[in-house]
Amino acid sequence: MWGGDLALDFANTLEALPGGPVLRDHLGAYADLVAWAHHAGALPAGARPRGGEADLARARDLRAAVHAVFAAHAAGEPPPRKALRHVLGAYARAVERGWIEGGEWVWAGADPDRPLWPVAVAAVDLLRSDRLARVKRCAQCSWLFVDRSRNGSRRWCSMGECGAQVKMRRYRAARRGG
């Protein structure tokens, strides 16, 4: 996960070019949401919520809201009010369904929205943290990330992916021009 935060990694499950077409949606089915949540650590190994198209649509709506809130912040703009209300509503539902145990949020049961609750809590935690100032949007793709570089100058979601592509294009252009 390259976002450096659960909420940003969730937003990054939709790959698109900035202002361009969707390249890949990693949440093609509800089972993909559950698999992602297990992989990201949002669901414990034994949790197996089940859901359908309506549940997947709610997940995609939350993903769009999380992306809108943090993309606006990364651009130095206030978050869209509707998107922020959506994230805060998901957070309220998550808090209502969970409890704190050992300093960590815990949820039980097989509610179809269970994979979304840790995401909503992570989003509000990030909004309230000093890490918010380091949220950026990749200069190459639309992914969001927390810049953990010492001087805050990271420009890409990953040097191995987007950064390498940009540097290779620059190298090739310089070789053609020289």
C-alpha positions as CSV (number, residue, x, y, z in Angstrom):
1,M,0.0,0.0,0.0
2,W,1.6,3.2,-1.1
3,G,-0.8,5.8,0.3
4,G,0.7,5.6,3.8
5,D,-2.7,5.6,5.4
6,L,-5.7,3.2,5.3
7,A,-8.1,5.9,4.0
8,L,-5.8,7.0,1.2
9,D,-5.1,3.4,0.2
10,F,-8.8,2.9,0.0
11,A,-9.2,5.9,-2.2
12,N,-6.4,4.5,-4.4
13,T,-8.4,1.4,-5.2
14,L,-9.6,3.4,-8.2
15,E,-6.9,4.0,-10.7
16,A,-7.4,7.0,-13.0
17,L,-5.3,9.6,-14.8
18,P,-5.7,13.1,-13.3
19,G,-8.7,14.5,-15.0
20,G,-8.8,11.5,-17.3
21,P,-10.4,8.1,-17.7
22,V,-10.6,5.3,-15.1
23,L,-7.9,2.8,-15.8
24,R,-8.9,0.2,-13.3
25,D,-11.3,-0.2,-10.5
26,H,-10.0,-2.7,-7.9
27,L,-13.5,-3.0,-6.4
28,G,-15.2,-4.8,-9.2
29,A,-17.3,-6.9,-6.8
30,Y,-18.1,-7.0,-3.1
31,A,-15.7,-9.9,-2.7
32,D,-12.9,-7.6,-4.0
33,L,-13.7,-5.1,-1.2
34,V,-13.4,-7.9,1.4
35,A,-10.1,-9.1,-0.1
36,W,-8.8,-5.6,-0.1
37,A,-9.8,-5.0,3.5
38,H,-8.1,-8.2,4.6
39,H,-4.9,-7.3,2.7
40,A,-4.9,-3.7,4.1
41,G,-5.5,-4.9,7.7
42,A,-9.0,-3.3,7.9
43,L,-10.5,-6.7,8.6
44,P,-9.1,-9.5,10.8
45,A,-8.4,-12.8,9.1
46,G,-11.6,-14.5,10.4
47,A,-14.0,-11.8,9.4
48,R,-16.1,-12.7,6.4
49,P,-18.8,-10.1,5.8
50,R,-21.1,-10.7,2.9
51,G,-22.7,-8.1,0.7
52,G,-24.1,-7.4,-2.7
53,E,-24.3,-4.6,-5.3
54,A,-25.9,-2.1,-3.0
55,D,-23.2,-2.6,-0.4
56,L,-20.5,-2.3,-3.1
57,A,-22.1,0.9,-4.3
58,R,-21.9,2.3,-0.7
59,A,-18.3,1.4,-0.6
60,R,-17.6,3.1,-3.9
61,D,-19.5,6.2,-2.7
62,L,-17.3,6.4,0.4
63,R,-14.2,5.9,-1.7
64,A,-15.2,8.8,-3.9
65,A,-15.9,11.0,-0.9
66,V,-12.6,10.1,0.7
67,H,-10.8,10.9,-2.5
68,A,-12.6,14.2,-3.0
69,V,-11.8,15.3,0.5
70,F,-8.1,14.5,0.4
71,A,-7.5,15.5,-3.2
72,A,-9.0,18.9,-2.4
73,H,-6.7,19.2,0.6
74,A,-3.7,18.2,-1.5
75,A,-4.6,20.9,-4.0
76,G,-4.8,23.5,-1.2
77,E,-8.5,23.8,-1.5
78,P,-11.3,23.2,1.1
79,P,-12.9,19.8,0.9
80,P,-16.3,19.7,-0.9
81,R,-18.9,19.9,1.8
82,K,-21.0,17.0,0.4
83,A,-18.0,14.7,0.4
84,L,-16.9,15.8,3.9
85,R,-20.5,15.2,5.2
86,H,-20.4,11.7,3.6
87,V,-17.1,10.8,5.3
88,L,-18.3,12.2,8.7
89,G,-21.6,10.2,8.4
90,A,-19.6,7.0,7.7
91,Y,-17.4,7.8,10.7
92,A,-20.5,8.3,12.9
93,R,-21.9,4.9,11.8
94,A,-18.5,3.3,12.5
95,V,-18.2,4.7,16.0
96,E,-21.8,3.6,16.7
97,R,-21.0,0.0,15.7
98,G,-17.6,-0.3,17.4
99,W,-15.8,0.0,20.7
100,I,-12.3,0.7,21.8
101,E,-10.3,-2.1,23.2
102,G,-6.6,-1.8,24.1
103,G,-6.5,1.7,22.5
104,E,-7.8,0.3,19.2
105,W,-11.1,0.4,17.5
106,V,-12.8,-3.0,17.3
107,W,-15.8,-4.2,15.4
108,A,-17.6,-7.6,15.3
109,G,-20.2,-9.3,13.2
110,A,-20.7,-9.7,9.5
111,D,-22.4,-6.4,8.6
112,P,-21.7,-5.7,4.9
113,D,-20.4,-2.2,5.9
114,R,-17.8,-3.6,8.3
115,P,-14.9,-3.2,5.8
116,L,-15.8,0.5,5.6
117,W,-15.7,1.3,9.3
118,P,-11.9,1.3,9.8
119,V,-11.6,3.4,6.6
120,A,-14.0,6.0,7.9
121,V,-12.2,6.2,11.3
122,A,-8.8,6.4,9.5
123,A,-10.1,9.2,7.3
124,V,-11.3,11.3,10.2
125,D,-8.1,10.5,12.2
126,L,-6.0,11.7,9.2
127,L,-8.1,14.9,8.9
128,R,-7.4,15.6,12.6
129,S,-3.7,14.8,12.5
130,D,-0.6,16.8,11.7
131,R,0.0,14.3,8.9
132,L,-2.8,16.1,7.0
133,A,-0.3,18.8,5.9
134,R,1.7,16.0,4.2
135,V,-1.1,14.6,2.1
136,K,-0.2,14.9,-1.6
137,R,-1.5,13.8,-5.0
138,C,0.9,12.0,-7.3
139,A,2.2,14.2,-10.1
140,Q,1.8,11.2,-12.5
141,C,-1.4,9.5,-11.5
142,S,-4.4,10.3,-9.3
143,W,-3.2,8.4,-6.2
144,L,-3.0,10.1,-2.8
145,F,-0.2,9.6,-0.3
146,V,1.3,10.9,2.9
147,D,4.7,12.4,2.1
148,R,7.0,11.0,4.7
149,S,10.2,12.3,3.1
150,R,12.4,14.4,5.4
151,N,12.0,17.6,3.4
152,G,8.4,17.0,2.2
153,S,9.4,17.0,-1.5
154,R,8.0,13.7,-2.6
155,R,6.1,14.0,-5.9
156,W,5.1,10.5,-6.8
157,C,3.1,7.8,-5.2
158,S,6.0,5.4,-5.7
159,M,9.5,6.0,-7.1
160,G,9.3,2.4,-8.5
161,E,6.2,3.1,-10.6
162,C,5.3,6.7,-11.4
163,G,8.7,8.3,-10.5
164,A,10.6,5.8,-12.7
165,Q,8.2,6.4,-15.6
166,V,8.7,10.2,-15.4
167,K,12.5,9.9,-15.1
168,M,12.6,7.5,-18.0
169,R,10.6,9.8,-20.2
170,R,12.9,12.7,-19.3
171,Y,16.0,10.5,-20.0
172,R,14.7,9.5,-23.4
173,A,13.7,13.0,-24.4
174,A,17.2,14.2,-23.4
175,R,18.9,11.5,-25.5
176,R,16.7,12.3,-28.5
177,G,17.5,16.0,-28.1
178,G,21.3,15.5,-27.7
